């Protein structure tokens, strides 16, 4: 008796996905395996098309669990083939099996693709599936290895350049890769070539203003007009490019000795500073992380301080700065600057705060908390979870191409001689010290949005659109994750018994957070709720949080005085001496301004992958219940989008960075 199997291999609209080479395959069933069949001749697979073949065996293979593929090398050409998925249809009895693949098959290589529903069919622990699952992980662990680029920062992928990455981690070459971080191209496009090598300070404000007129949009135009206003200065802590630092002040720090008489003219009539603290109207931003770090010395000595800023939520519901101390230690040569000081004293003090914010934003809020942590999540997922695992299926869309982008970004931004060394006061050794300090201070709760907001006590601040929009998205992701987890885990015990997910958590803790108990990062999961919260944190960090700190970089940073990347003169040590010329000569030189403008222009572009939050192009989940969960998630995101757009209609300055259709699924830019 002959048993018939209709096998169809599909590829996708990926550049060079088709091939001329012969593909061989065999079927692995629950009863036995088939012979190897070589069927496709030397004709190209069409994009998004499928090639079908009929496989006949003498014996029943049982349920089809694995499809084994092998690609022969063409006698003239060398190449790879991209397989999106495979279907196998049995004739008697008639049954369809689906194999999600989404991987490249190279010359002379084999690929074992596990059937997509084995987890829910309780066959995941079958000896056959277990064998191929373990082989898959062994292969991936050889391909994706950890590297220690520097002590006391998260480990990264072991590769020198993107050419060393596995093919599956690389963005296909003909996607919109103008953003492959080509600074020279961006400089030419922006018309800044003449200033690229000019290591001079700006001679006049009009010269600087002309430079900053490039590629203006409504937000950057608004920044240009209002950057020096106190209420706009405070607004940026809520809805600017770094809306994650402000916290309620429970008491005035001893190191920041602001007195009632200093701020009385700014506070509401009849109140005191202590009363406003007790009423919850005083907020603080403290850049202590920068304290004592030596500033960059290339191409000449630059300057870095660790300011503190006290802000007041006034009766008009405006958040305004009321006191600034540029250095951490109080003293006669470290005055507390006030809004009642001279115009240029107060303006330069605010610029010093914005300068510190720029460093923390780029290195901590953006690089560490989204890019580097996303890379940790990605490597651990590839090393510890097989493709049939539901958490692998859930997370891969949110980790796609992160390794490629991070590898490019490391070479461009934080390598020796990179953008930070050329244009930021935190270049050279400073950038590494800041990352080390920031990781030491990172906790699990700080990456979980509701916990983070609660610890900063910012619930009562009005017009905090980042908080409002981010919470909506966090809860939508959380509900989606909970629904998916409910499908594949029927109890807390089933989570505890999942060795792979426990090993995954342990690897993230060990390699990403360097086994620091103080981080509070889970090393295992005891309940479904534990797992749900953790997965929500991962997806939120890789999507919405990245959008919040990345998408607006050009909007807020293209006006140099608002986000200076470096300072060319020391901070003032006394009041009444600052002039307009002092401010100009303190701001970044022309060459640094050009590099930063080109960089943030590139980083603010849409991702090359162009996959928005909640859009799952790869059909890794095949269960109908899981597909319904995705549909509900998309509906929830659409509702949030409509709510944000309706809210924005009444705003002079719209907050758009957390509109779901703006958010990328992954850190892929």
C-alpha positions in Angstrom: 0.0 0.0 0.0 1.3 3.5 -0.9 0.8 6.5 1.3 0.6 9.9 -0.4 1.8 13.3 1.0 1.3 16.6 -0.9 4.2 18.9 0.2 4.3 22.6 -0.7 7.2 24.9 0.0 6.5 28.6 0.1 8.8 31.6 0.0 8.0 35.3 0.6 8.5 38.7 -1.0 12.0 38.9 0.3 14.9 40.0 -2.0 16.6 37.0 -3.7 14.2 34.6 -2.0 13.9 32.5 -5.1 16.6 30.1 -6.2 17.8 27.9 -9.1 19.1 25.1 -6.9 17.6 21.7 -6.1 15.9 21.3 -2.7 15.8 17.9 -1.1 13.4 17.0 1.7 12.3 14.2 4.0 9.3 13.9 6.3 9.7 12.8 9.9 6.5 11.3 11.3 5.5 10.0 14.7 5.9 6.4 13.4 8.8 6.7 11.1 10.7 8.9 8.6 10.5 9.0 4.8 13.2 8.6 2.3 14.9 11.8 1.0 13.3 13.2 -2.1 15.0 15.6 -4.5 12.3 17.1 -6.5 12.8 20.7 -7.5 14.8 21.2 -10.7 17.0 24.1 -11.5 14.2 26.7 -12.0 13.6 29.6 -9.7 11.0 29.7 -7.0 8.7 32.6 -7.7 8.4 35.3 -5.0 5.6 34.5 -2.6 4.9 31.4 -4.6 4.8 27.8 -3.6 6.4 24.7 -5.2 4.4 21.5 -4.7 5.5 17.9 -4.9 3.8 14.6 -4.3 5.7 12.3 -1.9 4.8 8.6 -1.9 5.9 6.2 0.8 5.3 2.5 1.3 4.5 2.9 5.0 2.4 5.2 7.0 4.6 7.9 8.7 1.9 8.8 11.3 1.5 12.4 12.2 4.0 14.6 10.4 6.2 16.3 13.0 9.2 17.6 11.1 10.1 18.5 7.5 13.8 18.2 6.8 15.2 20.4 4.0 18.5 20.3 2.2 19.8 22.8 -0.4 22.2 21.6 -3.0 24.8 24.0 -4.4 24.3 25.3 -7.9 27.2 24.4 -10.2 27.6 28.0 -11.2 26.0 30.2 -8.6 26.1 30.5 -4.8 23.1 31.6 -2.9 20.4 31.1 -0.2 16.7 30.4 -0.3 14.2 31.9 2.0 11.4 29.6 3.2 8.4 31.2 4.8 6.4 28.0 5.5 5.6 24.5 4.4 2.3 22.6 4.2 1.9 18.8 4.1 -1.4 17.3 3.2 -2.1 13.6 3.7 -4.3 11.8 1.3 -5.7 9.0 3.5 -7.0 10.2 5.9 -7.0 13.7 4.6 -5.2 16.0 7.0 -3.2 19.3 6.7 0.0 20.1 8.7 1.5 23.5 8.8 5.2 24.2 9.4 6.1 27.9 10.1 9.7 28.4 9.0 10.7 32.0 8.1 14.4 31.2 7.7 17.1 31.1 5.1 18.6 27.9 3.8 22.2 28.2 2.5 24.2 26.1 0.2 25.0 22.7 1.5 23.0 23.3 4.6 20.0 21.5 6.1 17.0 22.9 8.0 14.6 21.0 10.3 11.2 22.6 10.5 9.0 21.5 13.4 5.2 21.4 12.9 3.4 24.4 14.2 0.8 22.9 16.5 2.9 20.3 18.4 2.8 22.3 21.6 -1.1 22.2 21.9 -1.3 18.7 20.6 0.6 17.5 23.6 3.3 16.0 21.4 6.0 18.4 22.3 7.5 15.9 24.7 7.6 13.1 22.2 11.1 11.8 21.8 11.2 12.6 18.1 10.2 16.3 18.6 12.4 16.6 21.6 15.4 15.4 19.6 14.8 17.9 16.8 14.0 20.7 19.3 17.4 20.1 21.0 19.2 20.0 17.7 17.6 23.3 16.7 18.8 24.9 19.9 22.3 23.5 19.6 22.6 24.9 16.1 21.3 28.3 17.2 23.6 28.4 20.2 26.5 27.9 17.9 25.3 30.7 15.6 24.3 33.2 18.2 26.9 33.6 20.9 27.4 36.1 23.7 30.2 38.6 23.6 31.5 40.8 26.4 32.4 44.1 24.8 33.1 45.8 28.1 32.9 45.0 31.8 29.7 45.7 33.7 27.4 46.4 30.7 24.9 43.9 29.1 26.5 41.3 26.9 25.9 41.5 23.2 26.0 39.4 20.0 29.4 38.0 19.2 30.2 39.5 15.8 32.5 42.2 14.4 30.1 43.5 11.7 26.7 42.7 10.2 28.5 40.5 7.6 29.2 38.1 10.5 25.6 37.8 11.6 23.5 34.8 10.6 21.5 35.4 7.5 18.2 35.2 9.4 19.3 38.2 11.5 20.1 40.5 8.6 17.8 43.0 7.0 17.4 42.2 3.3 19.5 44.5 1.2 16.8 46.2 -0.9 14.5 47.2 1.9 14.5 50.9 2.8 18.0 50.8 4.2 18.9 54.4 3.6 18.8 54.5 7.4 21.7 52.0 7.6 23.2 54.8 9.5 25.2 56.3 6.7 26.1 59.7 8.2 28.0 61.0 5.2 25.0 60.5 3.0 22.7 62.2 5.5 25.1 65.2 5.7 25.0 65.6 2.0 21.3 65.2 1.8 20.9 67.9 4.5 23.3 70.2 2.7 25.7 70.3 5.6 28.9 69.2 3.8 30.7 72.6 4.1 30.4 72.6 7.9 31.4 68.9 8.4 35.1 69.7 9.3 34.6 73.1 10.8 35.8 72.9 14.4 34.7 76.4 15.2 32.1 77.8 17.6 29.1 79.6 16.2 29.9 83.3 15.6 26.4 84.7 15.8 23.0 83.5 16.9 21.7 84.2 13.4 24.3 81.9 11.9 23.2 79.1 14.3 19.6 79.8 13.6 20.1 79.5 9.8 21.8 76.1 10.4 18.9 74.9 12.5 16.3 75.7 9.8 17.0 72.5 8.0 14.1 70.0 7.5 11.8 71.7 9.9 8.4 70.1 10.7 5.6 71.4 12.9 7.1 70.1 16.2 10.7 71.3 15.5 9.3 74.6 14.4 7.4 74.9 17.7 10.6 74.0 19.6 12.4 76.8 17.7 9.8 79.4 18.8 9.4 78.3 22.4 12.6 76.5 23.5 13.7 79.3 26.0 10.3 79.5 27.7 10.1 78.1 31.3 6.8 76.3 30.8 8.1 74.7 27.6 11.2 73.6 29.4 9.0 71.8 32.0 6.7 70.4 29.3 9.6 68.5 27.7 10.0 66.4 30.8 6.5 65.1 30.2 6.2 64.8 26.4 9.6 65.4 24.9 12.1 62.9 23.6 13.0 61.8 27.2 9.8 61.8 29.2 10.9 59.2 31.8 13.1 61.1 34.4 10.8 63.5 36.3 9.7 62.4 39.8 7.8 63.9 42.6 10.0 65.5 45.3 9.1 64.3 48.8 11.7 66.5 50.4 14.3 69.0 49.3 17.7 67.2 49.1 20.4 68.5 51.5 22.7 68.7 48.5 20.3 71.1 46.8 19.6 73.7 49.5 16.8 75.7 47.9 15.3 78.1 50.4 11.8 79.6 50.6 13.0 83.1 50.0 14.7 82.0 46.8 11.5 80.7 45.1 8.9 82.8 46.9 8.4 85.1 43.8 7.6 82.1 41.6 5.3 80.2 44.0 1.6 80.9 44.4 0.8 83.8 46.7 0.6 82.8 50.4 2.3 79.4 50.0 5.7 78.1 50.9 8.1 75.7 49.3 7.5 73.1 52.1 3.8 73.4 51.7 4.0 72.8 48.0 6.2 69.8 48.6 3.6 68.4 51.0 0.9 69.2 48.4 2.7 67.1 45.8 3.4 70.1 43.5 7.2 70.0 43.6 9.1 67.7 41.2 12.8 67.1 40.7 15.1 65.8 38.0 18.6 64.8 39.3 21.4 63.9 36.9 23.6 62.5 39.6 24.5 59.6 37.3 26.9 62.0 35.5 28.6 63.2 38.6 32.4 63.0 38.6 32.6 61.6 35.0 35.5 63.1 33.0 34.3 64.8 29.8 35.5 64.1 26.3 38.8 65.7 25.3 38.4 65.3 21.5 38.9 67.3 19.4 39.5 69.6 22.5 38.5 69.7 26.1 34.7 69.6 26.6 32.7 69.9 29.8 30.1 67.8 31.7 28.2 68.4 34.9 25.5 66.7 36.8 22.8 69.3 37.4 19.6 69.2 39.5 16.4 70.9 38.6 13.4 71.7 40.8 10.1 72.1 39.0 6.8 73.5 40.3 3.3 72.5 39.1 1.7 75.9 39.4 -2.0 76.8 39.8 -2.2 77.1 36.0 -1.2 73.4 35.7 2.1 74.5 34.1 5.2 72.6 35.1 7.9 75.2 35.4 11.6 75.2 36.6 12.1 77.2 39.8 15.7 76.3 40.8 18.8 74.8 39.1 22.1 73.8 40.6 24.6 72.8 37.9 26.8 70.7 40.1 26.0 68.1 42.7 27.9 69.6 45.7 26.5 72.9 47.0 28.9 75.8 47.7 29.9 79.4 46.9 31.1 78.4 43.4 28.0 76.4 42.6 25.2 78.9 42.9 21.5 78.0 42.7 20.1 79.7 39.6 16.6 81.1 39.7 14.1 82.5 37.2 14.5 85.9 38.9 18.2 85.9 37.9 19.4 87.8 34.8 18.1 86.5 31.5 21.4 84.9 30.3 22.2 83.4 33.7 18.9 81.6 33.8 19.0 80.6 30.1 22.5 79.1 30.4 21.6 77.2 33.5 18.6 75.7 31.7 20.9 74.9 28.7 23.2 73.0 31.1 20.3 70.9 32.3 19.2 70.2 28.7 22.8 69.2 27.9 22.7 66.7 30.8 19.4 65.4 29.6 20.7 64.8 26.1 23.5 62.5 27.5 21.1 60.5 29.7 18.5 60.3 26.9 20.9 58.9 24.3 22.9 56.6 26.5 20.4 55.4 29.0 16.8 56.0 28.1 17.4 55.1 24.4 20.6 53.0 24.0 20.6 50.9 27.2 16.9 50.6 28.1 15.6 49.8 24.6 18.4 48.8 22.2 20.8 46.9 24.5 18.1 45.2 26.5 16.2 44.3 23.4 19.4 42.6 22.1 19.6 40.6 25.4 16.0 39.5 25.0 16.7 38.6 21.4 19.8 36.5 21.9 18.4 34.7 24.9 15.2 33.9 22.9 17.2 32.5 19.9 19.4 30.5 22.2 16.9 29.1 24.6 13.5 28.8 22.9 12.9 26.5 19.9 10.7 27.8 17.1 7.8 25.7 18.2 7.7 27.3 21.6 4.7 29.7 22.0 6.9 32.4 23.6 9.3 32.2 20.7 6.4 32.7 18.3 5.1 35.6 20.4 8.4 37.5 20.8 10.1 37.1 17.4 8.1 39.8 15.7 9.3 42.2 18.5 12.9 41.1 18.2 13.2 41.0 14.4 16.4 42.7 13.0 17.4 44.1 16.4 20.8 42.4 16.1 21.4 44.0 12.7 20.5 47.5 13.8 22.5 47.2 17.1 25.6 46.0 15.3 25.4 48.9 12.9 24.7 51.3 15.7 27.6 50.2 17.8 30.0 50.8 15.0 28.5 54.2 14.2 27.7 55.6 17.7 29.8 54.2 20.5 32.8 52.6 18.9 36.2 54.2 19.3 36.1 57.3 17.1 32.3 57.0 16.6 29.7 59.8 16.8 29.9 60.0 20.6 33.7 60.4 20.6 33.4 63.1 17.9 30.3 65.1 19.0 29.3 64.4 22.6 30.7 65.4 25.9 30.2 61.8 27.0 32.6 60.5 24.4 35.7 58.5 25.1 35.6 56.7 28.5 32.5 58.7 29.7 30.0 56.7 27.7 31.1 53.4 29.1 31.0 54.7 32.7 27.5 56.0 32.2 26.3 52.7 30.8 27.9 50.8 33.7 26.3 53.1 36.3 23.0 53.0 34.6 22.9 49.2 34.5 23.9 49.0 38.2 20.8 51.2 38.9 18.4 49.4 36.6 15.7 47.3 38.2 13.0 45.1 36.9 10.4 47.5 38.2 12.0 50.4 36.4 11.3 48.7 33.1 7.7 47.8 34.0 5.8 51.0 33.2 3.1 50.9 35.9 5.7 50.3 38.6 8.0 52.9 37.1 5.3 55.6 37.1 4.2 54.6 40.6 7.8 54.9 42.0 8.2 58.4 40.4 4.8 59.4 41.8 3.7 61.3 38.7 0.0 60.2 38.6 -1.3 63.7 39.3 0.7 65.7 36.7 -1.8 67.0 34.1 -1.1 66.8 30.4 1.4 64.0 30.8 0.5 62.5 27.4 3.5 60.0 27.4 2.2 58.5 30.7 -1.4 58.3 29.5 -0.7 56.9 26.1 2.0 54.5 27.3 -0.3 53.1 30.0 -3.0 52.4 27.4 -0.6 50.5 25.2 1.0 48.7 28.2 -2.5 47.4 29.2 -3.3 46.4 25.6 -0.1 44.4 25.3 -0.7 42.9 28.7 -4.2 41.7 27.8 -2.9 40.3 24.5 0.0 38.4 26.2 -2.4 37.1 28.9 -4.7 35.7 26.2 -1.9 34.0 24.4 -0.4 32.6 27.7 -3.9 31.2 28.6 -3.9 29.2 25.4 -0.6 27.4 26.0 -0.4 27.3 29.8 -3.4 25.9 31.7 -2.0 26.5 35.2 0.8 28.0 37.2 2.3 24.5 37.4 2.6 24.3 33.6 4.7 27.4 33.7 6.9 26.0 36.5 7.4 22.8 34.5 8.4 24.6 31.4 12.2 24.1 31.6 12.9 26.1 28.5 11.1 29.3 29.7 12.8 29.0 33.0 16.2 28.7 31.3 15.3 31.7 29.1 14.7 33.9 32.2 17.9 32.7 33.8 20.0 33.5 30.7 18.6 37.0 30.5 19.3 37.6 34.2 22.8 36.2 33.9 24.0 37.7 30.5 21.9 40.8 30.4 21.8 41.9 34.0 25.0 40.2 35.0 23.4 38.2 37.8 22.9 41.3 39.9 20.4 40.4 42.6 19.8 44.1 43.2 18.2 44.4 39.8 15.2 42.4 41.1 15.0 40.6 37.7 13.3 37.2 37.8 15.5 34.2 37.4 12.4 32.0 37.0 8.6 32.2 36.8 6.3 30.7 39.4 3.0 31.7 38.1 1.3 32.6 34.8 0.9 36.2 36.1 4.7 36.4 36.5 5.3 35.3 33.0 2.6 37.6 31.6 4.1 40.7 33.3 7.6 39.8 32.1 6.5 39.2 28.5 4.6 42.5 28.5 7.7 44.3 29.7 9.8 42.8 26.9 7.3 43.7 24.1 6.6 47.1 25.5 10.4 47.9 25.8 11.0 46.8 22.3 8.1 48.7 20.7 6.3 51.5 22.5 9.1 52.5 24.8 11.6 52.6 22.0 9.2 54.8 19.9 8.7 57.2 22.8 12.4 57.9 23.1 13.4 57.5 19.5 10.8 58.9 17.1 11.0 62.5 18.4 14.8 62.9 18.4 14.9 65.2 15.4 11.9 67.2 16.5 13.4 68.1 19.9 17.1 67.9 19.1 17.5 69.7 15.8 17.4 73.1 17.6 20.9 72.9 19.0 20.3 75.2 22.0 17.5 72.9 23.2 19.5 69.7 23.1 23.3 70.5 23.1 25.4 67.4 22.7 28.4 68.9 24.3 29.6 72.1 26.1 32.7 73.9 25.1 33.2 76.1 28.2 33.0 75.3 32.0 29.8 76.0 33.9 29.4 79.4 35.4 30.6 79.7 39.0 28.9 83.0 39.9 25.9 85.0 38.8 25.7 88.2 36.8 28.5 87.5 34.4 26.9 85.5 31.6 26.5 87.2 28.2 25.0 86.1 24.9 28.5 85.5 23.5 29.2 83.2 26.5 26.2 81.1 25.5 27.3 80.9 21.9 30.9 79.9 22.8 29.6 77.2 25.2 27.4 75.5 22.7 28.6 72.6 20.4 31.0 73.6 17.7 29.9 73.5 14.1 31.3 70.1 13.2 29.7 68.5 16.3 26.3 70.1 15.4 26.5 68.7 11.9 27.2 65.2 13.1 24.5 65.2 15.7 21.9 66.7 13.3 22.6 64.1 10.7 22.6 61.3 13.3 19.3 62.2 14.8 17.8 62.7 11.4 18.7 59.1 10.5 17.6 57.7 13.9 14.2 59.3 13.6 13.4 57.6 10.3 11.0 54.7 10.1 12.4 51.2 10.6 13.7 49.4 7.5 11.4 46.5 8.5 8.3 48.8 8.4 6.2 46.5 10.6 3.9 48.4 13.0 2.9 47.3 16.5 0.4 44.5 16.3 1.1 43.6 12.7 2.3 40.0 12.4 3.4 39.3 8.9 4.8 36.0 9.8 2.1 33.4 10.6 4.0 31.6 13.3 0.8 30.9 15.4 -1.5 28.5 13.5 -4.2 28.0 16.2 -7.4 29.9 15.5 -7.6 31.0 19.2 -4.2 32.7 18.8 -5.2 34.4 15.6 -8.3 35.7 17.3 -6.1 37.1 20.1 -4.1 39.0 17.5 -7.2 40.4 16.0 -8.4 41.6 19.4 -5.0 43.2 20.0 -5.2 45.0 16.7 -8.7 46.2 17.6 -7.5 47.5 21.0 -4.6 49.3 19.3 -7.0 50.9 16.8 -9.2 52.1 19.6 -6.2 53.7 21.3 -5.1 55.3 18.1 -8.5 56.9 17.6 -8.5 58.2 21.2 -5.0 59.7 20.9 -5.9 61.4 17.6 -9.1 62.8 19.0 -7.1 64.1 22.0 -4.5 65.6 19.8 -7.1 67.6 17.8 -7.4 70.0 20.7 -3.7 70.4 21.2 -1.5 73.2 19.9 1.5 70.7 20.1 0.3 67.2 19.3 1.9 64.2 21.0 2.2 61.5 18.3 5.1 59.2 19.3 2.8 56.6 20.9 0.2 56.5 18.2 0.1 52.7 17.5 0.5 53.1 13.8 3.8 55.1 14.5 5.2 52.4 16.8 7.4 49.8 15.2 7.0 46.2 16.4 10.7 45.9 17.2 13.9 47.9 17.9 14.8 47.9 14.3 16.0 51.5 14.0 
